[in-house]
């Protein structure tokens, strides 16, 4: 990844911005959390979140172009996007107001999560709850059914992909029955590789690399909202949304599970490929026999 040799003052400036953004997010959301529920609290929470995320974007020297803003996600819906990096959250949240979904963490991330949830209804799951699909689906369904609550931000690939492709979407987000707002994110690799290879870099090392790159240049496209059709199952709907995101972002639409980069290939995937290969062999044999 191309990097600049920054003077200490420039590097310190970026780190100071990041520290300021995170500190204000924790302090601001904690203070807002003490306000009585109502429009004023919602107003303050929205602007505290937007302000802090925009400060963090400056720390990354991100240059973002947003397209078709009239399609931005609305309350009671689900925003789904392709996933390249943890900074995808900052990229989207600096232009919109979302309810985040994720696992409860400890340390600094846990402090941030506990502060944020006081200001607005984010959806955090305990480690023991994450694997309970029915519980997750129930919590998400209850959230989207309340049209006063923020749109949920989800990355259905479940892992970061290398900015060239869109991998298989997990079907859980598409079983709920809510309106889906697809978003395509594409980073320009000429200025810096935004892909987080978690097996190679830790979070802190990765973020430091991002803050010392030339710039983070990316485009964000808000696609028209999509709903599940009567004759579609959740998998078909997920694939239709994934194809739309890949097409808009100029990404390769793949059926493979992104989790395979860390796990062994499932037997079901092997069997599917074996069946396809056997059909090709049988077809070629029949063609030769006819000729």
C-alpha positions in Angstrom: 0.0 0.0 0.0 1.5 3.4 -0.9 2.3 5.4 2.2 3.7 8.9 2.8 6.6 9.7 5.1 4.7 12.1 7.5 6.3 14.5 9.8 5.5 14.0 13.5 3.2 17.0 13.5 1.0 15.6 10.7 0.8 12.1 12.2 0.1 13.6 15.6 -2.6 15.8 14.1 -4.4 12.7 12.7 -4.1 10.7 15.9 -5.3 13.7 17.9 -8.4 14.0 15.6 -9.1 10.3 16.1 -8.8 10.6 19.9 -11.0 13.7 19.9 -13.7 12.0 17.8 -13.8 8.9 20.0 -13.7 10.9 23.2 -16.5 13.2 22.1 -18.6 10.2 21.0 -18.3 8.6 24.5 -18.9 11.8 26.4 -21.5 13.2 24.1 -23.7 10.0 24.0 -23.3 9.5 27.7 -24.6 13.1 28.4 -27.4 12.7 25.8 -28.4 9.4 27.5 -29.5 11.4 30.6 -32.0 13.4 28.6 -35.7 12.4 28.7 -36.9 10.5 25.7 -38.4 12.8 23.0 -37.6 14.8 19.9 -34.9 16.9 21.6 -33.0 13.8 22.7 -33.3 12.3 19.2 -32.1 15.6 17.7 -29.1 15.8 20.0 -28.2 12.1 19.6 -28.2 12.4 15.8 -26.0 15.4 15.7 -23.6 14.1 18.3 -23.1 10.9 16.3 -22.7 12.7 13.0 -20.2 15.2 14.4 -18.1 12.5 16.0 -18.0 10.2 12.9 -17.1 13.2 10.7 -14.2 14.0 12.9 -13.0 10.4 12.7 -13.4 10.6 8.9 -11.0 13.6 8.9 -8.5 11.6 10.9 -8.5 9.0 8.1 -8.2 11.7 5.4 -11.2 10.2 3.7 -12.5 11.7 0.5 -16.0 10.3 0.0 -18.4 10.8 -2.8 -22.1 10.0 -2.0 -24.4 9.2 -4.9 -28.2 9.2 -5.0 -28.8 10.5 -1.5 -32.5 10.5 -2.1 -32.3 6.7 -1.5 -30.7 6.9 1.9 -32.2 4.4 4.4 -35.2 5.4 6.4 -36.6 4.4 9.8 -38.0 0.9 10.1 -35.7 -0.5 7.4 -32.4 -2.4 7.1 -29.4 -0.9 5.4 -27.2 -3.7 3.9 -23.8 -3.0 2.3 -20.7 -4.8 1.0 -17.9 -5.0 3.6 -14.3 -4.1 3.0 -13.1 -2.6 6.2 -14.2 -1.7 9.8 -14.1 1.9 8.6 -17.2 1.2 6.4 -19.2 2.0 9.5 -17.6 5.4 9.8 -18.0 6.1 6.0 -21.7 5.4 6.2 -22.4 6.9 9.6 -20.8 10.2 8.7 -23.7 10.7 6.2 -26.6 9.0 7.9 -28.0 8.0 11.3 -28.1 4.3 12.0 -28.7 1.8 14.7 -25.7 -0.5 14.8 -25.8 -4.3 15.3 -23.0 -6.3 16.8 -21.6 -8.3 19.6 -20.9 -6.8 23.0 -17.1 -6.2 23.5 -14.9 -5.4 26.4 -12.2 -2.8 26.7 -12.4 0.5 24.8 -15.0 -0.9 22.3 -17.2 -1.9 25.2 -17.0 1.6 26.7 -18.0 3.1 23.4 -20.9 0.6 22.9 -22.3 1.2 26.4 -22.2 5.0 25.9 -23.8 4.8 22.4 -26.7 2.6 23.5 -27.7 5.2 26.1 -28.3 7.8 23.4 -30.2 5.7 20.8 -31.4 2.1 20.5 -28.4 0.2 19.0 -28.7 -3.6 19.0 -25.9 -5.3 20.9 -25.8 -9.1 21.5 -23.9 -11.0 24.2 -21.5 -13.6 23.0 -23.8 -16.4 24.0 -26.7 -14.8 22.1 -24.9 -14.3 18.7 -25.2 -18.0 17.7 -28.9 -18.1 18.6 -30.4 -17.3 15.1 -34.0 -17.2 16.5 -33.1 -14.7 19.2 -31.2 -12.5 16.8 -34.1 -12.6 14.3 -36.6 -11.8 17.0 -34.6 -8.8 18.3 -34.1 -7.4 14.8 -37.7 -7.9 13.9 -38.9 -6.1 17.0 -36.6 -3.2 16.1 -37.7 -2.8 12.4 -41.4 -3.1 13.3 -41.1 0.1 15.3 -41.1 2.7 12.5 -39.8 5.3 14.9 -36.5 3.5 15.3 -33.4 4.1 13.2 -32.6 1.9 10.2 -30.3 -1.0 11.1 -26.9 -1.1 9.5 -25.8 -4.6 8.6 -22.9 -6.1 6.6 -24.4 -9.5 5.5 -21.1 -10.9 4.2 -20.1 -11.3 7.8 -16.4 -10.6 7.1 -14.2 -8.1 5.2 -13.7 -8.8 1.5 -10.9 -7.4 -0.6 -12.7 -4.6 -2.4 -12.9 -6.6 -5.7 -15.9 -8.8 -5.0 -19.1 -9.3 -3.1 -19.4 -12.7 -1.4 -22.4 -14.7 -0.2 -24.9 -12.8 2.0 -26.1 -14.4 5.1 -29.9 -14.9 4.7 -30.9 -13.9 8.3 -31.2 -10.2 7.5 -33.5 -11.0 4.6 -35.9 -13.2 6.5 -37.3 -10.4 8.6 -39.6 -8.9 6.0 -38.4 -5.3 6.3 -37.6 -2.9 3.5 -34.0 -3.4 2.5 -31.9 -0.3 1.5 -28.8 -1.6 -0.5 -25.6 0.4 -0.4 -22.5 -0.2 -2.6 -19.1 0.9 -1.3 -16.1 1.0 -3.5 -12.6 2.2 -2.5 -10.1 3.6 -5.0 -6.9 1.4 -4.6 -4.7 4.0 -6.2 -4.5 5.9 -2.9 -4.5 3.1 -0.4 -5.7 -0.5 0.2 -8.6 -0.2 2.6 -9.1 -4.0 2.9 -8.6 -5.2 6.5 -6.8 -8.6 6.4 -7.5 -9.5 10.0 -5.2 -12.5 9.8 -2.3 -10.2 8.9 -3.0 -7.0 10.9 -4.5 -6.3 14.2 -7.1 -3.6 14.5 -4.7 -0.9 15.9 -2.0 -1.7 13.3 -4.6 -1.5 10.6 -6.0 1.8 11.7 -2.5 3.3 11.9 -1.9 2.2 8.4 -5.1 3.8 7.3 -4.1 7.1 9.0 -0.7 7.1 7.3 -1.9 6.3 3.8 -2.1 9.0 1.1 -5.9 9.1 1.5 -9.0 7.0 1.7 -10.9 7.7 -1.5 -14.2 5.9 -2.0 -17.6 6.2 -3.6 -20.9 5.3 -1.9 -24.0 4.5 -3.9 -27.5 4.5 -2.3 -29.6 2.1 -4.3 -33.4 2.2 -4.5 -35.1 0.3 -1.6 -35.9 -3.4 -2.3 -38.6 -5.7 -0.8 -39.0 -9.4 -0.9 -41.3 -10.6 -3.6 -44.1 -13.1 -3.0 -42.3 -15.9 -4.9 -38.9 -15.4 -3.3 -37.3 -17.1 -0.4 -34.8 -15.4 1.8 -31.8 -16.8 -0.1 -33.1 -15.6 -3.5 -33.8 -12.2 -2.1 -30.4 -11.9 -0.6 -28.8 -12.9 -3.9 -30.9 -10.3 -5.8 -29.8 -7.6 -3.4 -26.1 -8.8 -3.6 -26.2 -8.7 -7.4 -27.6 -5.1 -7.4 -24.8 -4.0 -5.0 -22.1 -5.8 -7.1 -23.4 -4.3 -10.4 -23.5 -0.8 -9.1 -20.1 -0.9 -7.4 -18.3 -2.6 -10.3 -17.6 -5.7 -8.1 -17.5 -9.4 -9.0 -20.7 -11.2 -7.8 -19.6 -14.4 -6.2 -21.6 -17.2 -4.5 -18.8 -18.3 -2.2 -19.1 -17.7 1.6 -16.5 -15.1 2.7 -15.9 -17.1 5.9 -14.1 -19.7 3.8 -11.0 -17.6 4.0 -10.6 -18.8 7.6 -12.5 -22.1 7.6 -12.4 -25.4 5.7 -14.7 -25.7 2.7 -18.0 -27.3 3.8 -18.9 -30.7 2.3 -22.1 -29.3 0.8 -20.0 -26.8 -1.3 -17.7 -29.6 -2.4 -20.7 -31.7 -3.4 -22.2 -28.8 -5.4 -19.0 -28.3 -7.3 -18.6 -32.0 -7.9 -22.1 -32.2 -9.3 -21.5 -29.3 -11.7 -18.2 -30.9 -12.8 -19.9 -34.3 -13.4 -22.6 -32.6 -15.5 -19.9 -31.0 -17.6 -18.1 -34.3 -18.1 -21.3 -36.1 -19.0 -22.3 -33.3 -21.4 -19.0 -33.4 -23.2 -19.1 -37.2 -23.4 -22.6 -37.0 -25.0 -21.5 -34.4 -27.5 -18.6 -36.5 -28.6 -20.8 -39.6 -28.9 -23.2 -37.7 -31.2 -20.4 -36.4 -33.4 
